[in-house]
Amino acid sequence: MKVKVINSSSRKTREKIKKAFALLAASKGSLNKITVTELVAKADITRSAFYTHYDNIYEVAKEIQDEAIQILIQNIDNLQDTNNINNFFDELFNHLKENEEIYSMILSSNDPLLFMHTLNKIISKSLYDVLKDKHIKNLALNISLFIDGSINLVIKHYRKEIDYSLDEINSYMKETFKILFK
């Protein structure tokens, strides 16, 4: 982040840039096809305004990823044991619904792999830490299956490859969790 002091004008400019970036990522299908020229035109800002905030397109993508992961980490910190797993999923899916437009645009591109890999590692470690004392057979495999499948369902939702709402996916994940991790 280049700007040292974030005031309301800077915040608005950054949000315009991120929203334009998400739209371009969805339509182009790949980060390397987005140019700064296209981005500033879509965001209706000047090139100098863009470069005041970011050095390149990849910094925008990283900031969006980092913000999403930070919010998810805050939710994961609330996951202390299996008794509050439903609250964890509810908070996670409320966040996804509140930010559905941007996640839909980002995840419909071909470049969410780094974000998904990072998210997978964070959630998998947290679940393992919560469940390791339960002596569940094949715990690591079950966590991998559960997290990979869950993330894939969310991506398919945003890419409109499945006809299930986030609420339906959330309910399904909570039911599946109970089955896998009794």
C-alpha angles and dihedrals in degrees: 000000000000102000109083099195116044110206126172092271092052091046091052092048092050091049091050090051093048093047092049089046091053091050092050093045090054095047097040097041094217139056094228090062093059118093129198088237092058092043096052091046091050092046091044093231135118125263089244090055089053093048091047087065106028139023095212147344093276092061089058091052091047092050092051090048093046093049092050093046092048091054091047092048089054089054092046090053086064090057103094101146142351092273092076098040091110091055089049092054092044092053092045093050093043087057091049091050094047089053097033095128096057095040090048091054096043097043094046089065123081094247108075093100098100091046092048093046092052092045091048092053094048096048094041092053092047093049091046091052091050095044105035094095093053092076094225114179112247091004096164092048092047092050091048092049092046097047096041091048094045094050090046091053091052092049091048090050092054092044088050091237092130130040099227126113123231088252091056092048090048092053091046092050092051091050092047091048090056091051097047098041107037 
